[in-house]
Amino acid sequence: MGVIPLKGIGQMKKQYRRYDEEFKRGLVAQIDGGSLTKAQAAREHGVAPTLIDRWRRQIHDGSMRPRPSPSEKQLERELEMYKRKVGELSVQVDLLKKLTCPGNSGHS
């Protein structure tokens, strides 16, 4: 779980906590299993009951997806850059093949 400081009006800071998927699934499993009520979970972990409701809904309908880490986001950006570069180089190779092909005068 990480804390993200946010600056607001008058330099007031509000901090949002991020919970990993394992924590969310574990908490919902305890509630669904009856070992913990939603109110107890909210109190013990400092989480709003409405947030727990959202996690339960996402888990049960299959819409909960883990967020990519900063390093994963960076890797995705690099992959896109390399894909563009491969595309550009493929065009250049095709052009060079056409220009160096025997019987081709180099003019279209």
C-alpha positions in Angstrom: 0.0 0.0 0.0 1.5 3.4 -1.0 0.5 6.9 -0.1 0.2 9.6 -2.7 0.3 13.2 -1.4 -1.9 15.6 -3.3 -1.5 19.4 -3.0 -4.7 21.4 -2.9 -5.8 24.9 -2.4 -3.9 26.6 0.4 -1.2 23.9 0.3 -3.5 21.4 2.1 -2.3 17.9 1.5 -4.7 15.0 1.0 -3.2 11.6 0.9 -4.7 8.7 -1.0 -3.7 5.2 -0.1 -3.3 2.6 -2.8 -4.1 -1.0 -1.9 -2.7 -3.9 -4.0 -5.0 -6.4 -5.5 -3.9 -9.1 -3.0 -5.0 -7.0 -0.1 -8.4 -6.2 -1.7 -9.1 -9.8 -2.5 -8.1 -11.0 0.9 -10.3 -8.5 2.7 -13.3 -9.3 0.5 -12.7 -13.1 1.1 -12.7 -12.5 4.8 -16.0 -10.6 4.5 -17.5 -13.1 2.2 -16.4 -16.0 4.4 -18.1 -14.4 7.4 -14.9 -14.0 9.5 -15.2 -10.2 9.3 -18.1 -7.8 8.7 -17.8 -4.9 6.3 -18.0 -2.5 9.2 -15.2 -4.3 11.1 -13.0 -4.3 8.0 -13.6 -0.7 7.3 -12.8 0.3 10.9 -9.7 -2.0 11.3 -8.2 -0.9 8.0 -9.3 2.7 7.8 -11.2 2.0 4.5 -14.6 3.5 3.6 -17.4 0.9 3.5 -18.3 2.2 0.0 -14.8 1.4 -1.2 -15.2 -2.2 0.1 -18.5 -2.4 -1.8 -16.7 -1.3 -5.0 -14.0 -3.9 -4.5 -16.5 -6.6 -3.9 -18.5 -5.7 -7.0 -15.3 -5.6 -9.1 -14.1 -9.0 -7.7 -17.4 -10.7 -8.2 -18.1 -9.4 -11.7 -14.5 -9.9 -12.8 -13.7 -6.2 -13.6 -10.9 -5.8 -11.0 -7.6 -5.5 -12.8 -4.2 -4.8 -11.3 -2.7 -1.4 -12.1 0.6 -1.5 -13.9 3.6 -0.5 -11.8 5.7 2.5 -12.9 8.3 0.2 -14.3 5.7 -1.7 -16.3 4.4 1.6 -17.7 7.9 2.6 -18.7 8.4 -0.8 -20.4 5.1 -0.3 -22.3 6.3 3.1 -23.5 9.6 1.7 -24.6 7.8 -1.2 -26.4 5.7 1.3 -28.4 8.8 3.3 -29.3 10.5 0.1 -30.6 7.5 -0.9 -32.5 7.4 2.4 -34.3 11.2 2.1 -35.0 10.7 -1.4 -36.5 8.0 -0.1 -38.7 10.2 2.8 -40.0 13.1 0.4 -40.6 10.9 -2.1 -42.4 9.8 0.7 -44.8 13.4 1.6 -45.4 14.4 -2.0 -46.1 11.6 -2.4 -48.5 12.6 0.8 -50.3 16.3 -0.4 -50.5 15.2 -3.8 -51.9 13.3 -2.1 -54.6 16.2 0.2 -55.5 18.8 -2.6 -55.6 16.7 -5.3 -57.3 18.3 -6.4 -60.6 16.5 -5.2 -63.6 15.2 -2.2 -61.7 16.5 1.1 -63.0 15.6 2.8 -59.8 12.9 4.9 -61.4 9.2 4.3 -60.9 
